[in-house]
Amino acid sequence: MEENNLQCSSVVDGNFEEVPRETAIQFKPPLYRQRYQFVKNLVDQHEPKKVADLGCGDTSLLRLLKVNPCIELLVGVDINEDKLRWRGDSLAPFMGDFLKPRDLNLTIILYHGSVVERDSRLLGFDLITCIELIEHLDSGDLARFPEVVFGYLSPSMIVISTPNSEFNPLFPSVTLRDSDHKFEWTRMEFQTWALYVANRYDYSVEFTGVGEPPAGAENVGYCTQIGIFQKNGGKATEACVSEQHDQHVYKARKGLTMLPRLVLIFHPQAVLLPHLPKMLRLQVFTTSYPSLQQERFFKLVLVNEVSQQVESLRVSHLPRRKEQDGEWGDEPKDTGGSKAPVPCFGPVFTEVEKAKIENSPKPFCVGDKFFVPLQRLLAYPRLNRLCANEEMMRSVIADSIPLSSDGSAVVTDLCNYFDEQFEF
């Protein structure tokens, strides 16, 4: 649920009559954003690879977490199919995701189902979040919730947030913060429940929250109370994960699986129409992001980076093109001309990186050809991060970029049409 940053609704999920602004408590940023940012900070700290959000609602938390580079699988589960129906579009890759792929693969899946049903597809997760969820469960579902989430799914970490009812008297005319809430606990009630569950299922738990109380009311605690549960002994063992097989109870998400926007832009009919019958039969919403782990995207990025670096070096060499062909000089010579040197804008290197570049084989000219050794390219941090060695770089770019006869350098023309139009 999301609160608007307006009067009383900025605090407690937007289900109240408006009250005079001076009597309302306002959180900046809004409380729902504080909850989501808390989870994101936790993800930044612990770097989980597999994350599931139970009761994901409108997928706001998933959209915030999908930018974390450590996450490789992001799953949302919700009982309200209407909320899931049109949210896939905001989770699908944008054009920028294809132009700058992630380092690691990322798959996002939405399931329609209840959080108190066992589904083996959520076994073995590093983190499961339940943000403002448990207060929506009736007594029967609340009793089954620990058995499913802590006992069956048994992730490495669980984060549960819920309203702190001790804060409610600070709001005008508030009993429950949402009409769908079945209960709202005091800090003692939540901590008693959490400690019992943690002890039963071999977790440790620490308590915190978001939404600071106003001055003079510090004794009521945070507006939203949060429990962070960590599995004793670390991650669930493989035996624990594998003892359940193919127990799939979550329902299909109706509608089309989202295709990447870039594909639809360039091939709207050729791609979409042949696969339409198959798409209609897909069981769940799922989308995958391009990454450097995928060969086609890795090659695209590497070829682009090599081409840009070679072009940058070539342009830098142009002021010296009238000099005698030979090895690249460390510094451009002062020609005494009246023209100011062409400014170069590029990455800023550390002293260690500068030394590594300077100690690598230098670019050189032979006739009207410009050669950039692969070892020189590998000295630049961005290319060094992509390629482990010269052989790897050569094998990837060989069919896309001209190389010298021995394959040790990239070869390009020293001058081109644009250089002749804009004299350096």
Buried (B, 14 or more C-beta within 10 A) or exposed (E): BBBEBEBBBBBBBBBBEEBEEEEBBBBEEBBBBBBBBBBBEBBEEEEBBBBBBBBBBBBBBBBBBBEBEBBBBBBBBBBEBEBBBEBBEBBBBEEEBBEEBBEBBBBBBBBBBBBBBBBBBBBBBBBBBBBBBBBBBEEEBBEBBBBBBBBBBBBBBBBBBBBBBBBBEBBBEBEBBBEEBBBBBBBEBBBEBBBEBBEEBEBEBEBEBBBEBEEEBEEBBBBBBBBBBBBEEEBBEEEBBEEEEEEBEBBBBEBBBBBBBBBBEEEEEEEBEEEEEEEEEEEBBBBBBBBBBBEEBBBBBBBEBBBEBBBBBBBBBBBBBEEEEEEBEEEEEEEEEEEEEEEEEEEEBEEEBEEBBEEBBBBBBEEEBBBBBBBBBBBBBEBBEBBEEBEBBBEBBEEEBEBBEEEBBBBBEBEEEEBEEEEB
